[in-house]
Amino acid sequence: MVKVLIPSGALGLGYDRDALARGIAAQPDIIAIDGGSTDSGPHYLGTGTSKYSRGSTKAEWADLMAARVEAGVPLIIGTAGTCGADDAVDWLVDITREIAAERGESLKLAVLKSGQDGDAMASALEDGRITPLTPAPEISADLLRDCTNIVALAGAEQIQAALETGADIVIAGRTTDTAIISALPLARGCHAGSVWHGAKIGECGALATTSPNTGTILIEFDADGFTITPMGRDARATPRTVSAHMLYENNDPYRLYEPGGYLDVTGAQYAALDDRRVRVTGSEWVETTPYTVKLEGARRAGFQTVSLVLVRDAHYVDNIRAWVDDIRTKCTAKAAARVGGDFHIELRIIGADATLGALDTGATPGSELGVMGIVTAETEAVSREVAKMLNPYLLHHPLTEQEEMPTFAFPFSPPEMPRGAVYEFCLNHVLALDDPMEAFRLTIEEVGA
């Protein structure tokens, strides 16, 4: 049997300290936590930075480092620094060194990096080793070289290599969410289908329970299945909460693809052991060839400036779409004539289907709306210049030429807020490997020695 303690869905989200303490008391074999994903958009991969504050990250990581010492087991994090890019890994390594120095602690640190060189990826594309998933954008060697960061998602094999070094702490770049949970029980011969299934259920901590904010869960893997036990005092796992998690971030509720194969839960059986624990059996792991790892890449898409105006006049609220369409048309024409360059103006109505746009058919107008102007251009100078041209339209533009000139409210002065460079995802592909480690780099460091 192998016990994996998962403190929360991601480092930086927070967790119940009492629940973590109960998890440590259960004598886990390893503590595993995720560091992020692509959920928060392309900026973090594009820049190689974390979405979470350094202070929150350090505080939670320090607690987990102390928990590791108390439990006497390895601590592992995957997709370090939100995106798993090499710079984000280095950021967490620096925090780890800082905490160790403050405590006078010595430890062995394994660092697994997932970053890929653009030129190497261009060669792999030309060799036919990069193939698209569905859906995938068209890519080229030039696009790959244009990416600011490309990462490969490590699987269980790469994490096992890091654990085999005997490291106290493993800080990994981009990994699949399940790899850090599955690696040790797979290495110790637990049932492969159950391991991958349990890892999927555990990837977000207590999200697969009735109290997701408690964070911490314990998963016990064995030769036939796995058992999930929430560590939160009032948290419960039920067959429904556990089985439903196969729907989370997965387009097929029965299959989950990983490096080297896929999980099939068609025959899985979920049984409540009591009012808190669930036992799962019957899942299967199917190996596939060639061995592939998913690639994620981001590149700069331009520069952006944002403006916000508040509209309360009932006449304009009732005709808000006609108003923003007219502004977009006229300001685009003026900017094209006076500034030139490649730019795009978007006017997003905040409070009326601002999230889903035209897909939100049930939106109803209110008494007040916000209109957010988003100008994206090939250079920061053009983005700011066009945003300034948009300013008088947002402040004073009438619906018709025969109306009095209105005045609306800018909540900020100046209303133009430069966002700097913006990024876009540009890969949904897999890379075929002859050796699972060939796209990854593993180094060992003695911290505080």
LUMNUKOL-292186 format. One record per residue: x, y, z of N, C-alpha, C in turn. Coordinates in steps of 0.2 Angstrom, whole numbers, plus 5000, padded with zeros to 4 digits. Example, Ala and Ser with C-alpha at 12.3 -4.5 7.8 and 13.67 -1.06 7.14 Angstrom:
REM LUMNUKOL-292186
506649725039506249785039506649845039;506449895035506849955036506450005039;
REM end
This chain:
REM LUMNUKOL-292186
500449945000500050005000500450065000;500250114996500650184996500150234998;500250275002499850335004500150405002;499750434998499950504995499450554998;499850605001499450655004499450715000;498950744998498850804994498550864998;498950914999498750965004498251015001;498251024994497751064991497751054983;497351094980497351084973497951124969;498251174973498751204970499151244975;499751254975500151294980499951364979;499751394984499551464983498751474984;498451424984497651424985497451424992;497951404997497751395004497451325005;497451315012497151245014497051255021;496751205024496551205031497151165035;497451205039498051185043497951125047;497351125050497151065054497051005050;496751015044496750955039497450925037;497850975036498550955034498850915040;498750935046499050905052498750835053;498150825051497850755052498150715046;498250745040498550705035499250685037;499650725040500350705042500250645047;499750655052499650605057499550535054;499250535048499050475045499650435041;500250465042500850435040500950425032;500850475028500950465021501650445019;501650415013502350395010502650455006;502250505004502450565000501950615001;502150675000501750735000501750764993;501250774989501250794982500750854982;500950904978500550964977500650994970;500151014967500151044960500351114961;500751144956500951214956500551254952;500151234947499751274943499551234936;499351274931499151244925499051294920;498651284914498551334909497951374911;497551354916496951384918496851464918;497451494920497451564921497651604915;497751574909497851604903498551604901;498751624895499451624892499951664895;499751724899500251764901500751734905;500651684909501051654914501551614910;501351574906501851534901502251584897;501851634894502251674890502851714893;502751734900503251774903503651724908;503451664909503751624914503751644921;503151664923503051694929502451664933;502351674939501851644943501251684944;500651664944500051704946499951714953;500251674957500251684965500751724968;500551764973501051804976501651764979;502151804979502751764982502651754990;502351804993502251795000501751735002;501251724998500751674999501151604998;501451604992501851544990502351524995;502751574998503251555003502951535009;502451565011502151545018501851475017;501551455012501251385011501751335010;502251355006502851305004503251295011;503351345015503651335021503351285026;502651295026502251245030502351175027;502351165021502451105018503151075019;503651115019504351095020504351075027;504051105032504051085039503651015040;503051015036502750945036503150885033;503550905028503950855026504450825031;504750875035505250855040504850815045;504250835047503850795052503750725050;503450725044503250655041503850615039;504450645038505050605035504950575029;504550605024504450585017504650635012;504650615006504850665001504250715000;504350774998503850824996504050844988;503450844984503550854977503050904975;503250944970502750994967502850984959;502350984956502350984948502051054946;502251074940502051134936502251194941;502851194944503051244948502951314945;502751364950502651434947502151444942;501551404943500951414939501051384932;501551394928501651374921502151324920;502651314925503151254924503651274919;503751344917504251364913504951364917;505451364914506151354918506251414923;506051474921506151534925505651524931;505051494930504651484936504851434941;505151384938505451334942506051364946;506451404943507051434947506751484952;506151514951505851554956505651524962;505451464962505251424968505851384971;506351374967506951344969507251404974;507251464972507551514976507151524982;506551514982506151524988506251464993;506451404990506551344994507251354998;507751384994508451394997508351455003;507951505001507851555006507551525013;507051485012506651455018507151405022;507551365018508051325021508551365025;508851415022509351465025509051495032;508451515031508151545037508051495043;507951435041507851375046508551345048;509051355044509651315045509551245043;509151235038508951165036509451145030;509651085030509951055025509550995022;509551005015509150955011509350945004;509150885002509350864995508750884990;508950924985508350954981508450924974;507950894971507950874964507550924960;507850944954507450994950507450964943;506750964941506650934934506350984930;506651004925506451054920506151034914;505651064911505251044906505251094900;505651144900505751194895506051164889;505751184883506051164876506351214872;506851204869507151254864506751264858;506651324856506251334850506651304843;507251304843507651274837507551204837;507651174843507551104844506851074842;506351114844505651094842505551104835;505851154832505751164825506051104821;506651084823506951024820506450964821;506150954827505750894828505150904824;504850964823504250964818504450944811;505050964809505250944802505450874802;505550834807505750764807505050724808;504450764809503850724810503750704817;504050724822503950704828503450744832;503250794829502750834833502050834829;501550814832500950804828500350834832;499850854828499350894832498850854835;498550884841497950854844497350894841;496750874843496150904841495750944846;495651014845495851054839496551074840;496951094835497551124835497651174830;498051224831498151274826498751254821;498751284816499251274811499951294814;500451254814501151284816501651274811;502151314812502751304808503351314812;503951304809504651304812504651374815;504451424811504551494813504151514819;503551484819503051494825503451464831;503751404831504051374836504651414839;504951444834505551484836505351554839;504751574838504451634840504151634847;504051564850503751564856504251584862;503951624866504351644872504551584877;504051534877504151474881503751424878;504151364878503751304876503951254882;503451214884503551164889503251094887;503551044889503350974888503050954895;502450914895502150894901502450824903;502850824908503150764911502550714913;502750654913502250604916502650564922;502350514923502550474929503350454928;503550434922504250414922504750464924;504650524922505150584923505150594931;504550594934504450604941504850544945;504750484942505050424946505850434945;506050464940506750474939507050524945;506650574946506850624951506750594958;506250554959506150524966506750474967;506950434962507450384963508150414965;508250484965508850514967508850514975;508350504978508350504985508250574988;507950624983507850694985507350694991;507450744995506950765000506450804997;506550844992506050894989506250884981;505650874977505750874970505350934968;505650984964505251034961505351024953;504751014951504650994944504351054940;504551054933504251104929503551074927;503351094921502751074919502650994919;502150974922501950904922501250894921;500950834920500250824920500050824927;499450844928499250854935499250784939;499250734936499150664939499850634940;500350664937501050624937501350624944;501250684947501650684954501250644959;500650624958500350584962500450504960;500450494954500450424952501150394952;501750434952502350414951502550364956;502550374963502750334968502350264968;501650264968501350204969501450164963;501550194957501650154951502350114952;502850154954503550124955503550064960;503050074965503050014970502549964968;502249964962501849904960501149904961;500849964963500149964964499749964957;499149944957498749934951498749994947;498949984941499150044937498450084935;497950054933497350084932497050124938;497050094944496850124950497350184952;497950174950498450234952498250294948;498150284941498050344937497350374938;496850324940496250354942496250394948;496550364953496550394960496950464959;497450464955497850524954497450584950;496950554946496550604943496050634948;495750594952495350614957495650654962;496250644964496650684969496950744966;496950764960497350814957497250884960;496550894962496350954964496150954972;496550904975496450904983495650884984;495450924989494750914991494150934986;494350954980493850964976493350904974;493550844975493150784974492850764981;492750814985492350804991491750854992;491450844998490850894999491150955002;491750965004492051025007492651045003;492651064997493251074993493751124996;493551175000493951225002494451195008;494251135010494751115016495451095013;495451075006496051065003496350995003;496450965009496850915010496450845010;496750795006496550725006497050685006;496950615008497350565008497150505003;497550484999497350434994497850374995;497550314997497850254998497850204992;498350184989498450144983498650074985;498350024982498549954983498549914977;498549844978498549804972497949794968;497349824971496749814968496349874966;496549934970496149994969496450054973;495950094975496250154979495650174983;495850204989495350234994495450304995;494950354995495050424996494750445002;495150475007494950495013495050575014;494550615015494650685016494950695023;495350745023495650765030495250825033;494850855030494450905033493950875038;493850915044493450885049492750865047;492450905043491750895041491750875034;492250865030492250845023492150775022;491750755017491550685015491750675008;491950615006491950594999491350544999;491050554993490450504991490550484984;490250424983490350394976490150454971;489750494972489550544967490150594967;490350624972490850674972491550644969;491650584970492250554967492150534960;491650504958491550484951491450554946;491150604949491050664945491650694943;492250684947492850724945493150704939;492950644936493150624929492950674924;492450714926492150764921492550824921;492950834926493250894927493850904923;493850954918494350974914494550914909;494050874907494150814903493550804898;493750804892493150804887492850734886;493150684890492950614890492850584897;492250574899492250554907492450484908;492650444903492850374904493650364902;493950414898494650404896495050474898;495650454900496050514902496750494899;497050534894497650524891498250554895;498750514895499350524899499950504894;500550534896501150504892501150424893;501250394887501250324887500650284887;500050314887499450274888498850314890;498350274891497750314894497350274899;497050304903496550274909495850264906;495650204907494950184905494550174912;494050214913493650204919492950174918;492850144912492250114910491950064915;492450024918492249974922492349994929;492450054931492550074938491950064942;492050044949491550034954491750084960;491250114962491350164967490950144973;491250134979490850104985491050154991;490550174994490650205001490850165006;491350165009491650125015491250145021;491150215022490750245027490550305025;490350355030490050415027490650465025;491250445025491850495023492250465018;492350405017492850375013492450335007;492850335001492650294995493150254993;492950194991493450144988493250134981;493750134976493650134969494050074966;493750034962494149974959493849974952;494249924948493949914941494249964936;494650004937494950054932495550014928;495650034922496150004918496650054915;497250034914497750074911497950034904;497950074899498050044892498750084890;499250044889499850074886499750084879;500150134876500150154869500850174867;500950164860501550184857501450234851;501850274849502450294853502350334859;502850334863502850374870502850444868;502250484870502250554868502150594874;502350664874502150704879501850764876;501350794879501050854876501450914877;501450964872501751024872501351084873;501551134877501151194877501651254876;501451294872501851354870501451414870;501751474871501451544871501951584867;501651634864502051684861501751754861;502151804860501851874861501351884855;500751914857500251924852500152004851;500552044854500552114853500552154860;500352214860500352254866499652274867;499452294873498752304875498652364879;498152404878497952464882497252454884;496952464890496252454892496052514895;495352534893495052594895494352564898;494052604903493452584906493052654907;492452644904491952704905491252674908;490952714912490352694915489752734912;489252694911488652724907488052714911;487652774913487052764917486452794914;486552844909486052874905485552814902;484952814904484552754902484452754894;484452804891484452804884485052774881;485652784884486252744881486252674883;486052664889485952594892485552554887;484952574886484452544881484752534874;485252574872485452574865486252554865;486452524870487152514871487552484866;487252434863487552394857487652444851;487152484849487252524844487752574845;487752604851488252654853489052624853;489152564855489852544855490052524848;489552494844489652474837489852534833;489552594834489652654831490352684833;490552684839491152704841491752664838;491652594838492152554836492252564828;491752574824491852584817492152654816;491952704820492252774818492952784821;493052754827493752754830494252714826;494052654823494452614819494652654813;494152684810494352714804494852774805;494652814810495152874812495852844813;495852794817496552774819496952744813;496552704809496952684803497152734799;496852794798497052844794497652884797;497652894804498052934807498652904810;498552834812499152804815499452744811;498952714807499152654803499352594808;499752554805499952494809499352444810;499552384813499152334814498852334821;498152344822497852354828497152334828;496852324834496152294834495852324840;495252354839494852384845494252334846;494252324853493652284855493352324861;492652324861492252364866491852304869;491952294875491652244879491152274884;490552254884490052284888490052244895;490252274900490352244906489652244910;489452184912488752184915488252154911;488352154904487852124900488252074896;488252004897488551954894489351964893;489651994897490352014896490751954897;490551904900490951844900490951794894;490251784892490151734886490051774880;489951834880489751874874489151844871;489151834864488551814860488251754863;488651714866488351644868487851654874;487951704878487451724883486851744881;486351704879485751724877485251754882;485351734888484951754894485051824897;485551864894485751924898485151974897;485052014903484552064903484952134904;484752184901485052254903484852274910;485352314913485252344919485252414919;485252454925485252524925485952554924;486452514924487152544923487552494920;487952514916488452464912489052494912;489552454911490252474910490452454903;490852494900491052484893491852484893;492152424892492852414892493152414885;493552464884493952464878494552434878;494652384873495352344873495652354866;496252384866496552404860497252354860;497252314855497852274854498152294848;498852304848499252324843499952294842;500252294837500852264836501452294840;501352364842501852394846501452424852;501852444858501552474863501352544861;501752574857501552644856500952654852;500852604847500252614843499652594848;499652544852499152524857498952584861;499452624864499252684868498952734863;499252744858498952804853498252794851;498052734849497352714847496952724853;497152694859496752704865496552774867;497052824866496952894867496452924862;496452894856495952914851495252894853;495252834856494652804859494352844864;494752884868494552914874493952964873;493953014868493353054868492753024865;492852974862492252934860491852904866;492252874870491952844876491652894881;491952954881491753014885491153044883;491153064876490653104874490253084867;490353024865490053014858489253004859;488853044855488153034855487952984850;487352954852487052904848486852924841;486652984840486553014833486753084833;486853114827487153184826486653234829;486053214829485553264831485453274839;485753224843485653224850486153274853;486053294859486553334864487053284865;487653314866488253274867488253254874;488253184875488253154882488953164886;488953154892489553144896489553084900;489953044900489952984904490552984909;490652934913491152934919491652884918;492252914918492852874918493052864926;493152804928493252784935494052804937;494452814932495152824933495352884928;495852914931496252974927496952954927;497252944921496952944915496652874914;496152864910495752804909496152754905;496652774902497052724898497552684903;497452614903497852574907498252524903;498952544902499352494898499452434901;499352374898499452304900500052284898;500452314894501052294891500952234886;501452194886501452134881500852084883;500552064878500052014879500251944875;499951894878500251824875499651784873;499751734868499251684866499551614866;499151574868499351504867499351484860;499851444858499951424850500051354849;500051314854500151244853499651194856;499451144853499051094856499251024852;499951014854500250954850500550914855;500850854852501250804856501850794852;502350774857503050764854503250694856;503450654851503650584851504350584854;504450534859505050524862505350454861;505950444860506250374860506350354868;506550404872506750394879506350454883;505950434888505550484891505950534894;506550534895506950584898507250634893;507250614887507650654882507450724882;506750744883506550814883506550844890;506850814895506850844901507550844904;507650884909508350894912508250894920;508650844923508650834930509250844933;509250894938509850914942509750904949;510250894953510250874960510650934964;510450954969510751014973510650994980;511251004984511251004991511151074994;510551084997510351154999510551155007;510951205008511051215015511651175018;511951145013512551095016513151135017;
REM end
